[in-house]
Amino acid sequence: MTRPRPSQLETSNTSRAVVVVSSSLLAGAVAAVIAPVTIQQLGTDLGIACTAALSSAVAVGLSRLVSRSAPRINESSVSLADQTSRGVHGSMVAHSSIESAESVLRMKAMELRLDERTRLLDGQSDAVVLVDAHGETRHANLAAKQWFGERGTTLGTSAFIKALPEAARRAVTGVVASACGERRRVEGELVPVATCDTKDSPRSTETKKTPVSMHITHLAGAAEPLVAVVLRDLTAEREADRLKADFIAKVNHELRTPLSSLRAYAEMLGDGELADESERAHAARVIIESTERLSALVDGMLDISAIESGMARADFVSCDIASLCAECVTEQRLSAAARRIELHVKQRTTGAMALADRTLLKQVVLNLLSNAIKYTPESGRVEIEVDLDNLARSVVVSVRDNGLGIPIHAIPRLFGKFYRVAGHEKVAKGTGLGLNLCRNIVEELHGGQIGVESQVGEGSRFWFAIPLEQAGRKAA
């Protein structure tokens, strides 16, 4: 803002006042300075008169000089005042600009923090929804939108609350009315909305309900009552609980069966009920087979546990895979001959060298060959192949048979603990741990892959591949 200049009248009055004051001051000052010197020199009345006249003349001259200079002095004073006013105004403008810049920076920082927190919530696998006291949605992360769709998580609506089970709605209402920090947990089932659901398209749902848990928390420190609802999919946990229950049941069965045989025949021998030599020999064979089965079961469980817990270590050496497979075929020839099964190496690539634990890898090959022989009818055929995959830098071992084959629905569970294909239990005995142990040896210790291709009535092909080099693998 520019201050107004003083008027001409104000300037004239100011000039006259300056002249009068200046004339008086200068006359007094000159008189005070000159008077003593003149009195001392002249010492007469004439000297005094001259001094007075001289003083008056000097005063008059100085007064005229000051009078002529007053307008310039006044203009300088006004200019100085104007410049001072502009300086103060400029300082105020600069201060205001600094405050505005700081405000912009604060807003940018708030936007950045909000974006970071939004990204953090969107990165969660659990659905997170913020609800106010009226049941309206304030915020929903990406997982929540995948669960309830765009319409179910529209901000400012109660669509999310309405989509919850009745028990969850009551829990949300109770937490809103409670003190800050109140928490409740509710379990139930929900039907997830398809991710393609939009406001314009009809609501599409999956028929299968999903078990979920909902953690409902009253947020502290908010300006108004706000509730956070965290929804978690319990499918994996329920599946883990089911597998654990199945594992315990299968272990119980696998342990009880040989133990029952052991106890029965041991009691018969102890009571002297088996007088015939052939009966005693049969009892002895059953006892030996039962102990071997128990030993294999315990050893398999311990080996799998050691690998899964990370305690097992592989002793990597340069291994000729083709030679190892030929050695395994030689060991299994008697079993194959007993069932009149043709067993041979169909293809053996020379120079198939890889860093591997020879003992563990031999266990895998023997297990695959043994299964092929057991589940192939008499006069059948079992072949083993060794080949190099130069593109993947790995060696591939395949065991083929023309046996029973495996139903397609059983293949995904085939390498699980204690899993036996329905109907195969009557064909051959087993612990149900062999293939699971093979998978752990190949995948966990050697960083390879294992799989199966099969068709019922035509046979199966079990294969595994391990890398030629073992960079960074666990060694003994």
Secondary structure, 3 states (H helix, E strand, C coil): CCCCCCCHHHHHHHHHHHHHHHHHHHHHHHHHHHHHHHHHHHCCHHHHHHHHHHHHHHHHHHHHHHHHHHHHHHHHHHHHHHHHHHHHHHHHHHHHHHHHHHHHHHHHHHHHHHHHHHHHHHCCCCEEEEEECCCCEEEECHHHHHHHHHHHCCCCCCHHHHHCCHHHHHHHHHHHHCCCCCEEEEEEEECCECCCCCCCCCCCECCCCEEEEEEEEECCCCCCCEEEEEEEECHHHHHHHHHHHHHHHHHHHHHHHHHHHHHHHHHHHHCCCCCCHHHHHHHHHHHHHHHHHHHHHHHHHHHHHHHHCCCCCECCEEEEHHHHHHHHHHHHHHHHHHCCCEEEEEEECCCCEEEECHHHHHHHHHHHHHHHHHCCCCCCEEEEEEEEECCCCEEEEEEEECCCCCCHHHHHHCCCCCCCCCCCCCCCCCCCCHHHHHHHHHHHHCCCEEEEEEECCCEEEEEEEEECCCCCCCEC
